């Protein structure tokens, strides 16, 4: 005669009644399997009735872990907000600087470009002829449009120096 183990008897709780009927018939006729079935049923009832009370230290530890997580999240969000604000300020400064430079150079860009083609005849240069360079380089036509951007005159010494290599 075959006796069923606790695992086999436990399966009867999860089987359809038609599938479990041969095992139940055996348990009804076998005293050893009845005792084993009763012990299994008692274990299941004890597990279902098990109190789930936790000690106070468990709940204190849980509360501390939750508060630490909340504090870390708050610090991370403040750091993210601060970084975002700095990035936005840098972007705004970059854009405003670009607009200022564009507006100061814009008149030079809008000026109509006139191209004058003049036919020159080559004449022998006199040995005493100097090149036709303006004496003050900041008064040249190319640099007049940039006078509002940079104060060129502040860089130039007004008195000519004899030892200058420029």
ChimeraX commands (.cxc) that place a marker at each C-alpha (Angstrom):
marker #1 position 0.00,0.00,0.00 radius 0.5
marker #1 position 1.43,3.37,-1.06 radius 0.5
marker #1 position 1.47,6.23,1.44 radius 0.5
marker #1 position 1.48,9.87,0.31 radius 0.5
marker #1 position 4.06,12.43,1.42 radius 0.5
marker #1 position 3.26,15.88,2.79 radius 0.5
marker #1 position 4.07,17.37,-0.62 radius 0.5
marker #1 position 1.52,15.07,-2.28 radius 0.5
marker #1 position -1.08,15.91,0.34 radius 0.5
marker #1 position -0.36,19.63,-0.02 radius 0.5
marker #1 position -1.06,19.38,-3.73 radius 0.5
marker #1 position -4.63,18.33,-2.94 radius 0.5
marker #1 position -5.28,21.90,-1.68 radius 0.5
marker #1 position -4.50,23.22,-5.17 radius 0.5
marker #1 position -6.05,20.45,-7.29 radius 0.5
marker #1 position -9.50,20.26,-8.76 radius 0.5
marker #1 position -11.76,18.00,-6.68 radius 0.5
marker #1 position -12.00,15.44,-9.49 radius 0.5
marker #1 position -8.18,15.15,-9.62 radius 0.5
marker #1 position -7.79,14.90,-5.83 radius 0.5
marker #1 position -10.49,12.24,-5.26 radius 0.5
marker #1 position -8.13,9.19,-5.51 radius 0.5
marker #1 position -5.81,10.72,-2.88 radius 0.5
marker #1 position -8.71,11.64,-0.60 radius 0.5
marker #1 position -10.11,8.07,-0.86 radius 0.5
marker #1 position -6.74,6.70,0.23 radius 0.5
marker #1 position -6.46,9.21,3.12 radius 0.5
marker #1 position -9.97,8.23,4.33 radius 0.5
marker #1 position -8.91,4.56,4.51 radius 0.5
marker #1 position -5.29,4.97,5.82 radius 0.5
marker #1 position -4.60,6.04,9.43 radius 0.5
marker #1 position -0.94,7.03,8.77 radius 0.5
marker #1 position -1.95,9.31,5.88 radius 0.5
marker #1 position -4.84,10.74,7.95 radius 0.5
marker #1 position -2.37,11.72,10.70 radius 0.5
marker #1 position -0.01,13.25,8.17 radius 0.5
marker #1 position -2.92,15.13,6.55 radius 0.5
marker #1 position -4.07,16.48,9.95 radius 0.5
marker #1 position -0.54,17.69,10.81 radius 0.5
marker #1 position -0.32,19.43,7.41 radius 0.5
marker #1 position -3.70,21.09,7.93 radius 0.5
marker #1 position -2.60,22.27,11.39 radius 0.5
marker #1 position 0.62,23.73,9.96 radius 0.5
marker #1 position -1.38,25.60,7.32 radius 0.5
marker #1 position -3.79,26.98,9.94 radius 0.5
marker #1 position -0.86,28.06,12.16 radius 0.5
marker #1 position 0.80,29.83,9.23 radius 0.5
marker #1 position -2.41,31.64,8.37 radius 0.5
marker #1 position -2.89,32.77,11.97 radius 0.5
marker #1 position 0.72,33.86,12.46 radius 0.5
marker #1 position 0.83,37.32,13.96 radius 0.5
marker #1 position 2.76,39.78,11.78 radius 0.5
marker #1 position 3.70,42.22,14.52 radius 0.5
marker #1 position 7.12,43.73,14.15 radius 0.5
marker #1 position 9.27,45.11,16.98 radius 0.5
marker #1 position 9.51,48.87,17.50 radius 0.5
marker #1 position 13.10,48.89,16.27 radius 0.5
marker #1 position 11.93,47.57,12.88 radius 0.5
marker #1 position 9.50,50.47,12.43 radius 0.5
marker #1 position 12.10,52.99,13.64 radius 0.5
marker #1 position 14.60,51.67,11.12 radius 0.5
marker #1 position 11.98,51.80,8.36 radius 0.5
marker #1 position 11.08,55.39,9.23 radius 0.5
marker #1 position 14.77,56.44,9.23 radius 0.5
marker #1 position 15.39,54.80,5.86 radius 0.5
marker #1 position 12.37,56.55,4.35 radius 0.5
marker #1 position 13.36,59.95,5.77 radius 0.5
marker #1 position 16.94,59.52,4.51 radius 0.5
marker #1 position 15.63,58.73,1.02 radius 0.5
marker #1 position 13.34,61.77,1.08 radius 0.5
marker #1 position 16.19,64.05,2.21 radius 0.5
marker #1 position 18.53,62.72,-0.49 radius 0.5
marker #1 position 15.86,63.29,-3.14 radius 0.5
marker #1 position 15.34,66.85,-1.90 radius 0.5
marker #1 position 19.07,67.61,-2.06 radius 0.5
marker #1 position 19.31,66.12,-5.56 radius 0.5
marker #1 position 16.37,68.19,-6.80 radius 0.5
marker #1 position 17.86,71.39,-5.32 radius 0.5
marker #1 position 21.19,70.64,-7.01 radius 0.5
marker #1 position 19.41,70.04,-10.31 radius 0.5
marker #1 position 17.46,73.28,-10.01 radius 0.5
marker #1 position 20.64,75.23,-9.20 radius 0.5
marker #1 position 22.49,73.71,-12.16 radius 0.5
marker #1 position 19.57,74.47,-14.47 radius 0.5
marker #1 position 19.48,78.09,-13.34 radius 0.5
marker #1 position 23.22,78.54,-13.92 radius 0.5
marker #1 position 22.92,76.98,-17.38 radius 0.5
marker #1 position 19.97,79.24,-18.23 radius 0.5
marker #1 position 21.89,82.33,-17.08 radius 0.5
marker #1 position 24.93,81.34,-19.15 radius 0.5
marker #1 position 22.75,80.76,-22.21 radius 0.5
marker #1 position 21.04,84.13,-21.74 radius 0.5
marker #1 position 24.41,85.90,-21.38 radius 0.5
marker #1 position 25.69,84.16,-24.52 radius 0.5
marker #1 position 22.61,85.13,-26.52 radius 0.5
marker #1 position 22.62,88.74,-25.31 radius 0.5
marker #1 position 26.34,89.04,-26.09 radius 0.5
marker #1 position 25.71,87.69,-29.58 radius 0.5
marker #1 position 22.89,90.19,-30.14 radius 0.5
marker #1 position 25.05,93.11,-28.97 radius 0.5
marker #1 position 27.90,92.12,-31.28 radius 0.5
marker #1 position 25.50,91.54,-34.18 radius 0.5
marker #1 position 23.82,94.92,-33.67 radius 0.5
marker #1 position 27.17,96.73,-33.53 radius 0.5
marker #1 position 28.46,95.05,-36.69 radius 0.5
marker #1 position 25.10,95.19,-38.51 radius 0.5
marker #1 position 25.56,98.73,-39.97 radius 0.5
marker #1 position 28.77,97.58,-41.66 radius 0.5
marker #1 position 26.99,94.58,-43.09 radius 0.5
marker #1 position 24.07,96.63,-44.45 radius 0.5
marker #1 position 26.26,99.23,-46.14 radius 0.5
marker #1 position 26.14,98.77,-49.90 radius 0.5
marker #1 position 29.33,97.39,-51.22 radius 0.5
marker #1 position 30.64,99.60,-53.97 radius 0.5
marker #1 position 33.26,98.16,-56.19 radius 0.5
marker #1 position 35.27,100.68,-58.12 radius 0.5
marker #1 position 37.32,99.32,-60.91 radius 0.5
marker #1 position 39.87,101.79,-62.10 radius 0.5
marker #1 position 42.35,101.13,-64.74 radius 0.5
marker #1 position 45.76,102.23,-63.68 radius 0.5
marker #1 position 48.67,102.85,-65.81 radius 0.5
marker #1 position 52.00,101.74,-64.54 radius 0.5
marker #1 position 54.35,104.61,-64.08 radius 0.5
marker #1 position 57.83,104.29,-62.76 radius 0.5
marker #1 position 57.91,105.07,-59.07 radius 0.5
marker #1 position 60.13,107.80,-57.91 radius 0.5
marker #1 position 62.79,106.65,-55.47 radius 0.5
marker #1 position 61.65,109.22,-52.90 radius 0.5
marker #1 position 57.97,108.19,-53.06 radius 0.5
marker #1 position 56.70,106.72,-49.85 radius 0.5
marker #1 position 53.86,104.27,-49.86 radius 0.5
marker #1 position 50.50,105.93,-49.47 radius 0.5
marker #1 position 49.85,104.66,-45.95 radius 0.5
marker #1 position 47.94,106.95,-43.64 radius 0.5
marker #1 position 50.07,108.17,-40.80 radius 0.5
marker #1 position 47.51,107.15,-38.15 radius 0.5
marker #1 position 46.56,103.48,-38.83 radius 0.5
marker #1 position 43.35,103.81,-36.80 radius 0.5
marker #1 position 42.04,106.41,-39.25 radius 0.5
marker #1 position 41.94,103.93,-42.11 radius 0.5
marker #1 position 38.64,103.22,-43.84 radius 0.5
marker #1 position 38.64,99.54,-42.88 radius 0.5
marker #1 position 38.65,100.26,-39.14 radius 0.5
marker #1 position 36.15,103.15,-39.01 radius 0.5
marker #1 position 33.13,100.79,-38.76 radius 0.5
marker #1 position 34.57,99.07,-35.69 radius 0.5
marker #1 position 35.15,102.21,-33.66 radius 0.5
marker #1 position 32.00,101.61,-31.61 radius 0.5
marker #1 position 33.02,98.08,-30.65 radius 0.5
marker #1 position 36.55,98.75,-29.40 radius 0.5
marker #1 position 38.11,101.94,-28.26 radius 0.5
marker #1 position 41.11,101.74,-30.56 radius 0.5
marker #1 position 42.50,105.07,-29.51 radius 0.5
marker #1 position 43.05,103.85,-25.95 radius 0.5
marker #1 position 45.60,101.35,-27.24 radius 0.5
marker #1 position 47.66,103.82,-29.22 radius 0.5
marker #1 position 50.21,106.09,-27.69 radius 0.5
marker #1 position 49.56,109.56,-29.05 radius 0.5
marker #1 position 53.25,110.54,-29.03 radius 0.5
marker #1 position 55.33,108.85,-31.73 radius 0.5
marker #1 position 58.24,106.94,-30.31 radius 0.5
marker #1 position 61.46,106.65,-32.27 radius 0.5
marker #1 position 62.43,103.20,-30.96 radius 0.5
marker #1 position 59.11,101.56,-31.87 radius 0.5
marker #1 position 59.42,98.45,-33.99 radius 0.5
marker #1 position 55.85,98.75,-35.25 radius 0.5
marker link #1:1,2 radius 0.2
marker link #1:2,3 radius 0.2
marker link #1:3,4 radius 0.2
marker link #1:4,5 radius 0.2
marker link #1:5,6 radius 0.2
marker link #1:6,7 radius 0.2
marker link #1:7,8 radius 0.2
marker link #1:8,9 radius 0.2
marker link #1:9,10 radius 0.2
marker link #1:10,11 radius 0.2
marker link #1:11,12 radius 0.2
marker link #1:12,13 radius 0.2
marker link #1:13,14 radius 0.2
marker link #1:14,15 radius 0.2
marker link #1:15,16 radius 0.2
marker link #1:16,17 radius 0.2
marker link #1:17,18 radius 0.2
marker link #1:18,19 radius 0.2
marker link #1:19,20 radius 0.2
marker link #1:20,21 radius 0.2
marker link #1:21,22 radius 0.2
marker link #1:22,23 radius 0.2
marker link #1:23,24 radius 0.2
marker link #1:24,25 radius 0.2
marker link #1:25,26 radius 0.2
marker link #1:26,27 radius 0.2
marker link #1:27,28 radius 0.2
marker link #1:28,29 radius 0.2
marker link #1:29,30 radius 0.2
marker link #1:30,31 radius 0.2
marker link #1:31,32 radius 0.2
marker link #1:32,33 radius 0.2
marker link #1:33,34 radius 0.2
marker link #1:34,35 radius 0.2
marker link #1:35,36 radius 0.2
marker link #1:36,37 radius 0.2
marker link #1:37,38 radius 0.2
marker link #1:38,39 radius 0.2
marker link #1:39,40 radius 0.2
marker link #1:40,41 radius 0.2
marker link #1:41,42 radius 0.2
marker link #1:42,43 radius 0.2
marker link #1:43,44 radius 0.2
marker link #1:44,45 radius 0.2
marker link #1:45,46 radius 0.2
marker link #1:46,47 radius 0.2
marker link #1:47,48 radius 0.2
marker link #1:48,49 radius 0.2
marker link #1:49,50 radius 0.2
marker link #1:50,51 radius 0.2
marker link #1:51,52 radius 0.2
marker link #1:52,53 radius 0.2
marker link #1:53,54 radius 0.2
marker link #1:54,55 radius 0.2
marker link #1:55,56 radius 0.2
marker link #1:56,57 radius 0.2
marker link #1:57,58 radius 0.2
marker link #1:58,59 radius 0.2
marker link #1:59,60 radius 0.2
marker link #1:60,61 radius 0.2
marker link #1:61,62 radius 0.2
marker link #1:62,63 radius 0.2
marker link #1:63,64 radius 0.2
marker link #1:64,65 radius 0.2
marker link #1:65,66 radius 0.2
marker link #1:66,67 radius 0.2
marker link #1:67,68 radius 0.2
marker link #1:68,69 radius 0.2
marker link #1:69,70 radius 0.2
marker link #1:70,71 radius 0.2
marker link #1:71,72 radius 0.2
marker link #1:72,73 radius 0.2
marker link #1:73,74 radius 0.2
marker link #1:74,75 radius 0.2
marker link #1:75,76 radius 0.2
marker link #1:76,77 radius 0.2
marker link #1:77,78 radius 0.2
marker link #1:78,79 radius 0.2
marker link #1:79,80 radius 0.2
marker link #1:80,81 radius 0.2
marker link #1:81,82 radius 0.2
marker link #1:82,83 radius 0.2
marker link #1:83,84 radius 0.2
marker link #1:84,85 radius 0.2
marker link #1:85,86 radius 0.2
marker link #1:86,87 radius 0.2
marker link #1:87,88 radius 0.2
marker link #1:88,89 radius 0.2
marker link #1:89,90 radius 0.2
marker link #1:90,91 radius 0.2
marker link #1:91,92 radius 0.2
marker link #1:92,93 radius 0.2
marker link #1:93,94 radius 0.2
marker link #1:94,95 radius 0.2
marker link #1:95,96 radius 0.2
marker link #1:96,97 radius 0.2
marker link #1:97,98 radius 0.2
marker link #1:98,99 radius 0.2
marker link #1:99,100 radius 0.2
marker link #1:100,101 radius 0.2
marker link #1:101,102 radius 0.2
marker link #1:102,103 radius 0.2
marker link #1:103,104 radius 0.2
marker link #1:104,105 radius 0.2
marker link #1:105,106 radius 0.2
marker link #1:106,107 radius 0.2
marker link #1:107,108 radius 0.2
marker link #1:108,109 radius 0.2
marker link #1:109,110 radius 0.2
marker link #1:110,111 radius 0.2
marker link #1:111,112 radius 0.2
marker link #1:112,113 radius 0.2
marker link #1:113,114 radius 0.2
marker link #1:114,115 radius 0.2
marker link #1:115,116 radius 0.2
marker link #1:116,117 radius 0.2
marker link #1:117,118 radius 0.2
marker link #1:118,119 radius 0.2
marker link #1:119,120 radius 0.2
marker link #1:120,121 radius 0.2
marker link #1:121,122 radius 0.2
marker link #1:122,123 radius 0.2
marker link #1:123,124 radius 0.2
marker link #1:124,125 radius 0.2
marker link #1:125,126 radius 0.2
marker link #1:126,127 radius 0.2
marker link #1:127,128 radius 0.2
marker link #1:128,129 radius 0.2
marker link #1:129,130 radius 0.2
marker link #1:130,131 radius 0.2
marker link #1:131,132 radius 0.2
marker link #1:132,133 radius 0.2
marker link #1:133,134 radius 0.2
marker link #1:134,135 radius 0.2
marker link #1:135,136 radius 0.2
marker link #1:136,137 radius 0.2
marker link #1:137,138 radius 0.2
marker link #1:138,139 radius 0.2
marker link #1:139,140 radius 0.2
marker link #1:140,141 radius 0.2
marker link #1:141,142 radius 0.2
marker link #1:142,143 radius 0.2
marker link #1:143,144 radius 0.2
marker link #1:144,145 radius 0.2
marker link #1:145,146 radius 0.2
marker link #1:146,147 radius 0.2
marker link #1:147,148 radius 0.2
marker link #1:148,149 radius 0.2
marker link #1:149,150 radius 0.2
marker link #1:150,151 radius 0.2
marker link #1:151,152 radius 0.2
marker link #1:152,153 radius 0.2
marker link #1:153,154 radius 0.2
marker link #1:154,155 radius 0.2
marker link #1:155,156 radius 0.2
marker link #1:156,157 radius 0.2
marker link #1:157,158 radius 0.2
marker link #1:158,159 radius 0.2
marker link #1:159,160 radius 0.2
marker link #1:160,161 radius 0.2
marker link #1:161,162 radius 0.2
marker link #1:162,163 radius 0.2
marker link #1:163,164 radius 0.2
marker link #1:164,165 radius 0.2
marker link #1:165,166 radius 0.2
view
